[in-house]
């Protein structure tokens, strides 16, 4: 009985096949299933809520427009990450970066604290330091940090999404860590814990 219930949940591939036949309900299901990952990734890169919302909409418009080109035998998530990163790059390359702080991203990263006031103050300062350190990274490094730490992707997955050699991804991640280490010092070890809570 339970197997029958589980079998009724359509896979991403099934939904793309339905979308290829102009079933817009399938697009709605895909949107509900993947919107959080697309929005969070875009927001962490562009640092602007309104732009992240636009990128979210554009990403799913691209699914609709290019459904016939999407391989239904492969996972959809890497394709979504690639489109999200490309749309974010495009927006930033147009010189529209308004340097909006990562307030909302960091608020999602850190769960509400029920601690003594001095601990809350320390966490707030740490959050601000991490937010600034990530925001100060070069775009190439920031994208790799977002995909690796905030989305939990492997180096191989990131390489495929960005269409780069794995060695280049490793190099960018290495230099990003070095830059973060220079700014955060011993607090650098906090980043993976935060990222784990984010996902």
C-alpha positions as CSV (number, residue, x, y, z in Angstrom):
1,X,0.0,0.0,0.0
2,X,2.8,2.4,1.0
3,X,4.7,1.6,-2.2
4,X,1.6,2.5,-4.2
5,X,1.4,5.9,-2.5
6,X,5.0,6.6,-3.1
7,X,4.7,5.6,-6.8
8,X,2.1,8.3,-7.4
9,X,4.6,11.1,-6.7
10,X,5.8,12.1,-10.2
11,X,9.6,12.4,-10.7
12,X,11.1,15.5,-12.1
13,X,11.6,13.6,-15.3
14,X,7.9,12.7,-15.5
15,X,7.0,16.3,-14.9
16,X,9.3,17.5,-17.6
17,X,7.8,15.0,-20.0
18,X,4.3,16.3,-19.1
19,X,5.6,19.9,-19.6
20,X,6.9,18.9,-23.0
21,X,3.3,18.0,-23.8
22,X,2.2,21.5,-22.6
23,X,0.9,20.5,-19.2
24,X,1.3,23.7,-17.2
25,X,0.3,21.9,-14.0
26,X,3.6,20.1,-14.2
27,X,5.4,23.4,-14.2
28,X,3.5,24.4,-11.1
29,X,4.6,21.2,-9.3
30,X,8.2,21.8,-10.4
31,X,8.1,25.4,-9.2
32,X,6.8,24.3,-5.7
33,X,9.3,21.6,-5.5
34,X,12.4,23.6,-6.4
35,X,11.7,27.3,-5.8
36,X,13.4,27.5,-2.4
37,X,16.7,26.2,-3.7
38,X,16.6,28.5,-6.8
39,X,15.7,31.6,-4.7
40,X,18.2,31.0,-2.0
41,X,21.0,30.4,-4.5
42,X,20.2,33.6,-6.4
43,X,19.8,35.7,-3.3
44,X,23.2,34.5,-1.9
45,X,24.8,35.5,-5.2
46,X,23.1,38.8,-6.2
47,X,22.3,40.0,-2.6
48,X,19.0,41.6,-3.6
49,X,15.6,40.1,-2.8
50,X,13.7,41.6,-5.7
51,X,16.3,40.5,-8.2
52,X,16.4,37.0,-6.6
53,X,12.6,36.8,-7.1
54,X,13.0,37.9,-10.8
55,X,15.7,35.2,-11.3
56,X,13.4,32.7,-9.7
57,X,10.7,33.5,-12.2
58,X,13.1,33.7,-15.1
59,X,14.5,30.3,-14.2
60,X,11.1,28.6,-14.4
61,X,10.3,30.5,-17.6
62,X,13.4,28.9,-19.1
63,X,12.2,25.5,-18.0
64,X,9.0,26.1,-19.8
65,X,10.7,27.5,-22.9
66,X,13.4,24.8,-23.1
67,X,11.5,21.8,-21.8
68,X,12.1,19.9,-25.0
69,X,15.9,20.3,-24.5
70,X,15.9,19.0,-20.9
71,X,17.1,15.4,-20.6
72,X,14.4,13.7,-18.5
73,X,16.8,10.9,-17.6
74,X,19.1,13.2,-15.7
75,X,18.5,15.0,-12.4
76,X,16.9,18.4,-12.8
77,X,18.7,20.1,-9.9
78,X,22.1,20.6,-11.6
79,X,20.3,22.2,-14.6
80,X,18.4,24.5,-12.3
81,X,21.6,25.5,-10.5
82,X,23.4,26.2,-13.8
83,X,20.5,28.4,-15.0
84,X,20.3,30.2,-11.7
85,X,24.0,30.9,-11.6
86,X,24.0,32.1,-15.3
87,X,21.0,34.4,-14.7
88,X,22.8,35.8,-11.6
89,X,26.0,36.4,-13.6
90,X,24.0,38.1,-16.3
91,X,22.3,40.4,-13.8
92,X,25.6,41.3,-12.0
93,X,27.5,41.8,-15.3
94,X,25.0,44.5,-16.3
95,X,26.3,46.6,-13.5
96,X,23.1,46.5,-11.5
97,X,24.7,45.3,-8.3
98,X,23.4,47.5,-5.5
99,X,25.4,45.8,-2.8
100,X,22.4,44.9,-0.7
101,X,23.5,43.1,2.4
102,X,22.9,39.4,2.9
103,X,20.6,40.1,5.9
104,X,17.9,37.8,4.8
105,X,20.2,35.0,3.7
106,X,22.1,35.1,7.0
107,X,18.8,35.2,9.0
108,X,17.8,32.0,7.3
109,X,21.2,30.5,8.0
110,X,21.1,31.0,11.7
111,X,18.2,29.7,13.6
112,X,16.7,31.9,16.3
113,X,18.8,32.0,19.4
114,X,17.5,31.5,22.9
115,X,20.6,32.5,24.7
116,X,21.9,34.9,27.3
117,X,22.1,38.5,25.9
118,X,25.9,38.4,25.7
119,X,25.7,35.2,23.6
120,X,23.1,36.8,21.3
121,X,25.3,39.8,20.9
122,X,28.3,37.6,20.0
123,X,26.2,35.6,17.5
124,X,24.9,38.9,15.9
125,X,28.5,40.2,15.5
126,X,29.6,36.8,14.1
127,X,26.7,36.8,11.6
128,X,27.6,40.3,10.5
129,X,31.2,39.3,10.0
130,X,30.3,36.2,8.0
131,X,27.9,38.3,5.9
132,X,30.5,40.9,5.1
133,X,33.2,38.3,4.5
134,X,31.1,36.4,1.9
135,X,29.9,39.7,0.4
136,X,33.5,40.8,-0.1
137,X,34.5,37.7,-2.0
138,X,35.0,38.0,-5.8
139,X,31.9,36.9,-7.7
140,X,33.7,33.7,-8.9
141,X,34.6,32.8,-5.3
142,X,31.2,33.7,-3.9
143,X,29.4,31.5,-6.4
144,X,31.5,28.5,-5.5
145,X,31.0,29.2,-1.7
146,X,27.3,29.5,-2.2
147,X,27.1,26.2,-4.2
148,X,29.5,24.3,-1.9
149,X,28.5,25.5,1.6
150,X,25.0,26.7,1.2
151,X,23.7,24.1,-1.2
152,X,25.9,21.2,-0.2
153,X,27.0,20.4,-3.8
154,X,30.1,18.3,-4.5
155,X,33.1,19.7,-6.3
156,X,32.2,17.6,-9.3
157,X,28.6,18.8,-9.4
158,X,29.8,22.5,-9.2
159,X,32.3,21.8,-12.0
160,X,29.4,20.5,-14.2
161,X,27.1,23.4,-13.3
162,X,29.7,26.1,-14.0
163,X,31.2,24.2,-17.0
164,X,34.7,24.3,-15.4
165,X,37.4,21.8,-14.7
166,X,37.2,20.4,-11.1
167,X,40.7,21.8,-10.5
168,X,39.4,25.3,-11.2
169,X,36.5,24.8,-8.8
170,X,39.0,23.5,-6.1
171,X,41.2,26.5,-6.7
172,X,38.4,29.0,-6.4
173,X,37.2,27.3,-3.2
174,X,40.7,27.2,-1.8
175,X,41.2,30.9,-2.4
176,X,37.7,31.7,-1.1
177,X,38.5,29.8,2.1
178,X,41.8,31.7,2.4
179,X,40.1,35.0,2.0
180,X,37.4,34.0,4.5
181,X,40.1,32.7,6.9
182,X,41.8,36.1,6.7
183,X,38.6,37.9,7.6
184,X,37.0,35.4,10.0
185,X,40.0,33.7,11.6
186,X,38.9,31.0,14.0
187,X,35.3,31.6,13.1
188,X,35.8,30.1,9.7
189,X,34.8,26.7,11.1
190,X,31.4,28.1,11.8
191,X,30.5,28.4,8.1
192,X,29.8,24.7,7.4
193,X,27.6,24.4,10.5
194,X,25.6,27.4,9.4
195,X,25.3,26.1,5.9
196,X,24.1,22.7,7.2
197,X,21.3,24.5,9.0
198,X,20.5,26.5,5.9
199,X,19.8,23.5,3.8
